Amino acid sequence: MPRAGLDTETVVQAAAELIDREGLDSLTLSGLAHELGVKPPSLYVHVGGIDDLRRRLGALAADQLTETLAPAAAGLNRGDALTAMGSAYRSWVLAHPGLYAALGSPGVNQEPATERFLALVLAVLRGYGLDGDAAIHAARTLRAALHGFTMLEAGAGFGLPVDLEASFQWMLAAIDRGLSGASEPSASAQRALDQARVGGLAGDVRVI
């Protein structure tokens, strides 16, 4: 029976639930239409096609991450904020694997929700005295660590019988120690940064 009262938010939310169950690669407009009990052409009233839907899903992911991480880190500083934010990030990603994957969809980096997410991360890093390029380097480091750990965990990539929670907290503590001294890089690290800057390796700050 067709579902009455469809709107864009309902369509995107249904797609989010679908990809969290079945994966982002499984997303098709025909499959989503079946899920909603409508004909595929009716979805074009609400989204501009599969690419537009993926972009909207990525924006939803960024928005949900921000809403999850902001209260976790509120009122905290440096290591405490980093640990709270990292733990909230991990929990959200493991609960929403498909929606998290949508963060990589084309166009998501230009979404206001992504800008808000980045602003939150940079605010936490300012507690370490990091700003400008240094903050972007730190944000990329943090993202790489959190992404790598959660993807390995989600894919059962950790095989040794050592507690994962302990490993995750160890990683966050190591990052905290590194960030605590990152505002004044060593001479060799500074030379490498200068060479990268001269070589034009610095990317769009929105793509951390």
Buried (B, 14 or more C-beta within 10 A) or exposed (E): EEEEEBEBEEBBEBBBBBBBEEEBEEBEBEBBBEBBEBEBEBBEEBBEEBEBBBBBBBBBBBBBBBBBBBEBBEEBEBBEBBBBBBBBBBEBBEEBBBBBBBBEBEBBBEBEBBBBBBEBBBEBBEBBBBEEEBBBBBBEBBBEBBBEBBBEBEEEEEEEEEEEEEBBBEBBEEBBEBBEEBBEBEEEEEEEBEEEEEEEEEEEBBEB
